[in-house]
Amino acid sequence: MSQPIQIKNPSVVPAAPPPGFALWELGFRPFYLLASVFAALSIGLWALQFAGWLGQPYLAGPMWHAHEMLFGFTLAVVVGFLFTAGRNWSGRPTPTGVPLMALAALWVAGRVLVLTPFGWAAAVANVAFPLAAAVGLAIPFIAARNQRNYFFIGLLLLMAAAVLGVHLAQLGAVQLPGWIGIQVALDVVLFIMAVMGGRVIPMFTNSIPGVKAIKRAWLEKAALGSSLALLLADVLPLHGLPLALLAGFCAAAHLARWALWQPWKTRRTPLVWVLHVAYFWIPVHLALRGLAEMGWVAPSIAIHALTVGAIGGLVIGMMTRTALGHTGRPLKAGRADVACYLLVLAAALVRVLVPLLAPAQLVNAVIGSAALWSGGFALYAVGYWPVLTRVRADGKPG
């Protein structure tokens, strides 16, 4: 039976890592680096565009921003993590070397092409990336009969369908709003975070002496099942009071799930508390989404609770932890790591609370949040460049 990804603290670490270039040795290396650089640059550009200081690309305005944050930044991190965890789960190799280079090049092509008038080329590149990633994950999973994790292949295929829908709508090939594809992708990412959060956050929490995260089977089913129901509701699509009630139930299930993990006992362990704080944004998002469906708050506030708070927080937390663990370094957050966490989480607070309490300050909130977000991911990119590009500190492969 496959096991959750294990990230152990090495007992002996050399004073300096051996020389060597290892960017293409495992999936997290190039995609974490690309995602962090892209997160820092693209959000800065978006803030300038939102303030009216830049022109519009092929995917105009908010659509470009939503597309790139989901199918650019978030999907890169998801693929990098799944290729890394997938090797542990299946005991088989995931793409490395030239195949990994090709996937990274395909991802870069997608980021460039959406800034050009070549809409069909952008569509091909952006659909091909999750499809290729699904194949790269399916080969080791099927070979190892790792059925427990087959659904990740399906989720990548669903992301490909969502981005295809966005591009076809943008190109006028189908008579559907492109935002349906964006919402489906948001729901898929929410489900991925719920699954992986439920696997790793309790496990990491239980590594702290005296802490015991609790999991209830019925509550796990309620949280994950209601998340899938929300995805189905958005595909239909369902609106009004039924969707608001579903979002509220889902929020309550995730909040109860999170509380059983004893997050308050992790405050002295930054590598763990950052994941707890980030996961808390999931029930916040779901509650706000229910309120938005009733017309009581702006929908963008609910969306950014998910994207900046939950996605941003879980990404920065997992990118530091897995990069340290899979390069043979001690699992301990340094001051720069904590600074990354605080900057990204502060970006979420500014982006959600300021427009909620003072709607007239939306532009200032976007600019301030973008500065905090870009600073956090730029700090990660600079600090982890040598970690992600050099061979493991313990000399092991990967």
HUKAZI-V943410 format. One record per residue. N is the residue number from 1. RES is the residue in three letters. SS is DSSP state (2 for helix, 1 for strand, 0 for the rest). PSI is psi in radians with two decimals (none if undefined). OMEGA is omega in whole degrees, -180 to 180 (none if undefined). Layout:
BEGIN
n,res,ss,psi,omega
N,RES,SS,PSI,OMEGA
N,RES,SS,PSI,OMEGA
END
This chain:
BEGIN
n,res,ss,psi,omega
1,MET,0,2.41,-179
2,SER,0,2.65,-179
3,GLN,0,2.69,176
4,PRO,0,2.76,-179
5,ILE,0,2.30,179
6,GLN,0,2.24,179
7,ILE,0,1.76,-173
8,LYS,0,2.66,178
9,ASN,0,2.04,-178
10,PRO,0,2.55,-178
11,SER,0,-0.53,-179
12,VAL,0,2.20,180
13,VAL,0,2.17,179
14,PRO,0,2.72,180
15,ALA,0,-0.62,178
16,ALA,0,2.45,-179
17,PRO,0,2.57,178
18,PRO,0,2.69,-179
19,PRO,0,2.74,178
20,GLY,0,2.59,-180
21,PHE,1,2.18,-171
22,ALA,0,0.41,-175
23,LEU,0,-0.53,-175
24,TRP,0,0.36,-177
25,GLU,0,-0.41,-179
26,LEU,0,2.65,-168
27,GLY,2,-0.60,-177
28,PHE,2,-0.48,-172
29,ARG,2,-1.07,-178
30,PRO,2,-0.63,-174
31,PHE,2,-0.56,174
32,TYR,2,-0.72,-179
33,LEU,2,-0.84,179
34,LEU,2,-0.76,-178
35,ALA,2,-0.72,-178
36,SER,2,-0.74,177
37,VAL,2,-0.76,-179
38,PHE,2,-0.70,179
39,ALA,2,-0.75,-179
40,ALA,2,-0.75,-176
41,LEU,2,-0.80,-172
42,SER,2,-0.64,180
43,ILE,2,-0.60,173
44,GLY,2,-0.76,178
45,LEU,2,-0.70,179
46,TRP,2,-0.73,179
47,ALA,2,-0.69,177
48,LEU,2,-0.71,179
49,GLN,2,-0.72,180
50,PHE,2,-0.62,179
51,ALA,0,-0.08,177
52,GLY,0,0.35,-176
53,TRP,0,-0.10,180
54,LEU,0,2.81,174
55,GLY,0,-3.04,-176
56,GLN,0,2.43,178
57,PRO,0,-2.97,179
58,TYR,0,-0.88,174
59,LEU,0,1.76,-168
60,ALA,0,2.53,168
61,GLY,2,-2.32,-176
62,PRO,2,-0.53,180
63,MET,2,-0.73,177
64,TRP,2,-0.81,-179
65,HIS,2,-0.85,-179
66,ALA,2,-0.77,-180
67,HIS,2,-0.83,-175
68,GLU,2,-0.59,178
69,MET,2,-0.57,-180
70,LEU,2,-0.99,-173
71,PHE,2,-0.16,174
72,GLY,2,-1.40,-175
73,PHE,2,-1.05,-173
74,THR,2,-0.78,-177
75,LEU,2,-0.60,177
76,ALA,2,-0.78,-180
77,VAL,2,-0.74,179
78,VAL,2,-0.81,-180
79,VAL,2,-0.77,178
80,GLY,2,-0.75,180
81,PHE,2,-0.79,-178
82,LEU,2,-0.65,177
83,PHE,2,-0.62,-179
84,THR,2,-0.87,179
85,ALA,2,-0.63,-179
86,GLY,2,-0.58,177
87,ARG,2,-0.69,177
88,ASN,2,-0.75,-177
89,TRP,2,-0.67,-174
90,SER,2,-0.35,-174
91,GLY,0,0.24,-180
92,ARG,0,2.69,180
93,PRO,0,2.47,170
94,THR,0,2.97,-173
95,PRO,0,2.28,174
96,THR,0,3.06,175
97,GLY,2,-2.34,-175
98,VAL,2,-0.77,177
99,PRO,2,-0.67,178
100,LEU,2,-0.68,175
101,MET,2,-0.76,-179
102,ALA,2,-0.72,178
103,LEU,2,-0.73,178
104,ALA,2,-0.70,178
105,ALA,2,-0.66,178
106,LEU,2,-0.72,177
107,TRP,2,-0.79,179
108,VAL,2,-0.73,179
109,ALA,2,-0.71,178
110,GLY,2,-0.68,-179
111,ARG,2,-0.61,-179
112,VAL,2,-0.76,-173
113,LEU,2,-0.50,178
114,VAL,0,-0.18,177
115,LEU,0,0.13,-177
116,THR,0,2.97,175
117,PRO,0,0.00,-175
118,PHE,0,1.31,-174
119,GLY,2,-0.72,-179
120,TRP,2,-0.65,177
121,ALA,2,-0.71,177
122,ALA,2,-0.71,179
123,ALA,2,-0.80,-179
124,VAL,2,-0.83,-178
125,ALA,2,-0.75,-175
126,ASN,2,-0.47,174
127,VAL,2,-0.65,-177
128,ALA,2,-0.55,-176
129,PHE,2,-0.96,178
130,PRO,2,-0.51,176
131,LEU,2,-0.81,179
132,ALA,2,-0.68,178
133,ALA,2,-0.68,178
134,ALA,2,-0.72,177
135,VAL,2,-0.78,180
136,GLY,2,-0.52,178
137,LEU,2,-0.60,-177
138,ALA,2,-0.66,-176
139,ILE,2,-0.93,179
140,PRO,2,-0.62,-178
141,PHE,2,-0.79,-179
142,ILE,2,-0.71,179
143,ALA,2,-0.63,-179
144,ALA,0,-0.01,-175
145,ARG,0,0.75,-178
146,ASN,0,1.16,-171
147,GLN,2,-0.47,-179
148,ARG,2,-0.50,-175
149,ASN,2,0.21,178
150,TYR,2,-0.54,-175
151,PHE,2,-0.40,177
152,PHE,2,-0.60,176
153,ILE,2,-0.79,178
154,GLY,2,-0.66,179
155,LEU,2,-0.66,176
156,LEU,2,-0.68,177
157,LEU,2,-0.63,178
158,LEU,2,-0.63,175
159,MET,2,-0.66,177
160,ALA,2,-0.73,178
161,ALA,2,-0.68,-179
162,ALA,2,-0.79,-179
163,VAL,2,-0.54,174
164,LEU,2,-0.75,178
165,GLY,2,-0.70,178
166,VAL,2,-0.83,-177
167,HIS,2,-0.72,179
168,LEU,2,-0.68,177
169,ALA,2,-0.70,-180
170,GLN,2,-0.59,-179
171,LEU,0,-0.06,179
172,GLY,0,0.26,-178
173,ALA,0,-0.38,176
174,VAL,0,2.66,-179
175,GLN,0,1.07,177
176,LEU,0,2.54,176
177,PRO,0,2.38,-179
178,GLY,0,-0.36,-178
179,TRP,2,-0.32,175
180,ILE,2,-0.77,177
181,GLY,2,-0.67,178
182,ILE,2,-0.78,-178
183,GLN,2,-0.70,177
184,VAL,2,-0.75,179
185,ALA,2,-0.69,176
186,LEU,2,-0.74,180
187,ASP,2,-0.67,178
188,VAL,2,-0.79,180
189,VAL,2,-0.69,176
190,LEU,2,-0.77,-180
191,PHE,2,-0.72,177
192,ILE,2,-0.79,180
193,MET,2,-0.66,179
194,ALA,2,-0.74,179
195,VAL,2,-0.93,-176
196,MET,2,-0.62,176
197,GLY,2,-0.73,179
198,GLY,2,-0.44,178
199,ARG,2,-0.85,-168
200,VAL,2,-0.60,-176
201,ILE,2,-0.83,175
202,PRO,2,-0.66,-180
203,MET,2,-0.81,179
204,PHE,2,-0.63,179
205,THR,2,-0.71,-179
206,ASN,0,-0.19,175
207,SER,0,-0.19,178
208,ILE,0,2.18,-179
209,PRO,0,2.34,176
210,GLY,0,0.06,-179
211,VAL,0,2.38,-180
212,LYS,0,1.73,175
213,ALA,0,2.39,-176
214,ILE,0,2.44,175
215,LYS,0,2.30,177
216,ARG,0,2.21,-175
217,ALA,2,-0.74,-178
218,TRP,2,-0.61,-180
219,LEU,2,-0.62,175
220,GLU,2,-0.78,180
221,LYS,2,-0.66,-180
222,ALA,2,-0.76,-179
223,ALA,2,-0.83,-178
224,LEU,2,-0.69,-180
225,GLY,2,-0.72,179
226,SER,2,-0.52,176
227,SER,2,-0.73,176
228,LEU,2,-0.64,178
229,ALA,2,-0.64,178
230,LEU,2,-0.68,176
231,LEU,2,-0.81,179
232,LEU,2,-0.70,179
233,ALA,2,-0.64,180
234,ASP,2,-0.48,177
235,VAL,2,-0.56,-172
236,LEU,2,-0.88,-10
237,PRO,0,2.69,179
238,LEU,0,2.46,-180
239,HIS,0,3.04,175
240,GLY,0,-2.66,-175
241,LEU,2,-0.72,179
242,PRO,2,-0.75,179
243,LEU,2,-0.67,179
244,ALA,2,-0.73,179
245,LEU,2,-0.70,178
246,LEU,2,-0.78,178
247,ALA,2,-0.67,179
248,GLY,2,-0.74,177
249,PHE,2,-0.78,180
250,CYS,2,-0.71,179
251,ALA,2,-0.78,-179
252,ALA,2,-0.70,180
253,ALA,2,-0.77,180
254,HIS,2,-0.64,179
255,LEU,2,-0.76,178
256,ALA,2,-0.72,178
257,ARG,2,-0.84,-179
258,TRP,2,-0.72,-178
259,ALA,2,-0.59,179
260,LEU,0,-0.28,179
261,TRP,0,0.01,177
262,GLN,0,0.98,-177
263,PRO,2,-0.53,-177
264,TRP,2,-0.30,-180
265,LYS,2,0.07,-177
266,THR,2,0.13,-170
267,ARG,0,-0.33,179
268,ARG,0,0.08,-179
269,THR,0,1.57,-174
270,PRO,2,-0.64,-180
271,LEU,2,-0.35,180
272,VAL,2,-0.78,-177
273,TRP,2,-0.52,179
274,VAL,2,-0.61,179
275,LEU,2,-0.66,178
276,HIS,2,-0.80,180
277,VAL,2,-0.73,180
278,ALA,2,-0.75,-179
279,TYR,2,-0.56,179
280,PHE,2,-0.47,179
281,TRP,2,-0.31,178
282,ILE,2,-0.94,176
283,PRO,2,-0.54,175
284,VAL,2,-0.81,178
285,HIS,2,-0.81,-176
286,LEU,2,-0.69,177
287,ALA,2,-0.78,179
288,LEU,2,-0.60,179
289,ARG,2,-0.68,176
290,GLY,2,-0.72,178
291,LEU,2,-0.67,179
292,ALA,2,-0.64,179
293,GLU,2,-0.49,178
294,MET,0,-0.02,178
295,GLY,0,0.30,-175
296,TRP,0,-0.36,173
297,VAL,0,2.83,179
298,ALA,0,2.37,180
299,PRO,2,-0.59,-178
300,SER,2,-0.49,178
301,ILE,2,-0.77,178
302,ALA,2,-0.74,-180
303,ILE,2,-0.76,-176
304,HIS,2,-0.36,170
305,ALA,2,-0.63,177
306,LEU,2,-0.87,-171
307,THR,2,-0.81,-179
308,VAL,2,-0.80,-177
309,GLY,2,-1.07,-175
310,ALA,2,-0.95,-178
311,ILE,2,-0.88,-179
312,GLY,2,-0.78,-178
313,GLY,2,-0.79,179
314,LEU,2,-0.64,179
315,VAL,2,-0.88,-177
316,ILE,2,-0.60,178
317,GLY,2,-0.78,-179
318,MET,2,-0.56,179
319,MET,2,-0.61,177
320,THR,2,-0.80,-175
321,ARG,2,-0.86,-178
322,THR,2,-0.59,177
323,ALA,2,-0.72,178
324,LEU,2,-0.87,-176
325,GLY,2,-0.68,-176
326,HIS,0,0.11,171
327,THR,0,0.25,174
328,GLY,0,0.48,-180
329,ARG,0,2.77,180
330,PRO,0,2.48,179
331,LEU,0,1.34,179
332,LYS,0,2.19,-180
333,ALA,0,2.26,175
334,GLY,0,-3.13,-179
335,ARG,2,-0.67,180
336,ALA,2,-0.66,177
337,ASP,2,-0.82,180
338,VAL,2,-0.65,177
339,ALA,2,-0.71,176
340,CYS,2,-0.81,-179
341,TYR,2,-0.85,-176
342,LEU,2,-0.66,180
343,LEU,2,-0.79,-179
344,VAL,2,-0.75,180
345,LEU,2,-0.59,175
346,ALA,2,-0.63,176
347,ALA,2,-0.68,179
348,ALA,2,-0.78,180
349,LEU,2,-0.77,-179
350,VAL,2,-0.77,-175
351,ARG,2,-0.51,-177
352,VAL,2,-0.88,-172
353,LEU,2,-0.70,-177
354,VAL,2,-0.89,177
355,PRO,2,-0.49,179
356,LEU,2,-0.71,-177
357,LEU,2,-0.50,-178
358,ALA,0,1.35,-176
359,PRO,2,-0.52,-179
360,ALA,2,-0.29,-178
361,GLN,2,0.38,-176
362,LEU,2,-0.85,-178
363,VAL,2,-0.77,179
364,ASN,2,-0.64,178
365,ALA,2,-0.74,180
366,VAL,2,-0.79,-179
367,ILE,2,-0.78,-180
368,GLY,2,-0.76,179
369,SER,2,-0.72,179
370,ALA,2,-0.69,179
371,ALA,2,-0.75,179
372,LEU,2,-0.81,179
373,TRP,2,-0.88,-179
374,SER,2,-0.68,178
375,GLY,2,-0.73,-180
376,GLY,2,-0.78,-178
377,PHE,2,-0.50,174
378,ALA,2,-0.71,178
379,LEU,2,-0.71,176
380,TYR,2,-0.83,-177
381,ALA,2,-0.76,-180
382,VAL,2,-0.82,-176
383,GLY,2,-0.57,-176
384,TYR,2,0.01,176
385,TRP,2,-0.91,179
386,PRO,2,-0.56,179
387,VAL,2,-0.76,-175
388,LEU,2,-0.39,-176
389,THR,2,-0.28,-179
390,ARG,1,2.79,179
391,VAL,0,2.81,-179
392,ARG,0,2.52,-180
393,ALA,0,-0.43,-179
394,ASP,0,0.07,177
395,GLY,0,0.00,179
396,LYS,0,2.78,177
397,PRO,0,2.70,176
398,GLY,0,none,none
END
